[in-house]
Amino acid sequence: MSLLPYRPCAGFMLANRQGKVFVGQRIDSQHLGAWQMPQGGIDPGEDTAMAALRELAEETGIGAHLVDIIARTKEPLRYDLPEDLIGKLWGGKYRGQEQHWFLGRFKGNDEDVDLEAHNPPEFATWQWIEPQQLPDMIVPFKRDVYRAVVREFAALI
């Protein structure tokens, strides 16, 4: 496992005007109750901010025109997959992800959220939550990353 690289990834913490953040319940892990913020792989040659905005639009239907980017994490954050998932995700090419996180203010309305904007959809449902709730809602192997994102962005949300 230690010889495998990390998958380059961009994530987006979307905050509304009330200081709550967007989370979606993953379709592929509904039975686990797994929720997460929009995130996904960075295409070769793609700018990290553009990748984060693309993932946000694909997973939520929220276009860049409805978001003001406020900040990005000072450095990428990494997590390792549990051993039972290595070889099952991403064609077995990665040990985990190295994530570049962005914080953005949502300028739209709830009606602008369209989970079926991209086929197939990633999320079954979504909600706005207090940022401090995030680590408890994510799968355990991503909790340290979510704690770090919340710590770094807390004063700006």
Helices and strands as residue ranges (DSSP letters): E 6-15, E 21-26, G 27-32, E 35-36, E 39-41, H 48-60, G 64-66, E 67-72, E 77-80, G 90-92, E 96-106, G 110-112, E 123-129, G 131-133, H 134-137, G 140-142, H 143-153, G 154-156
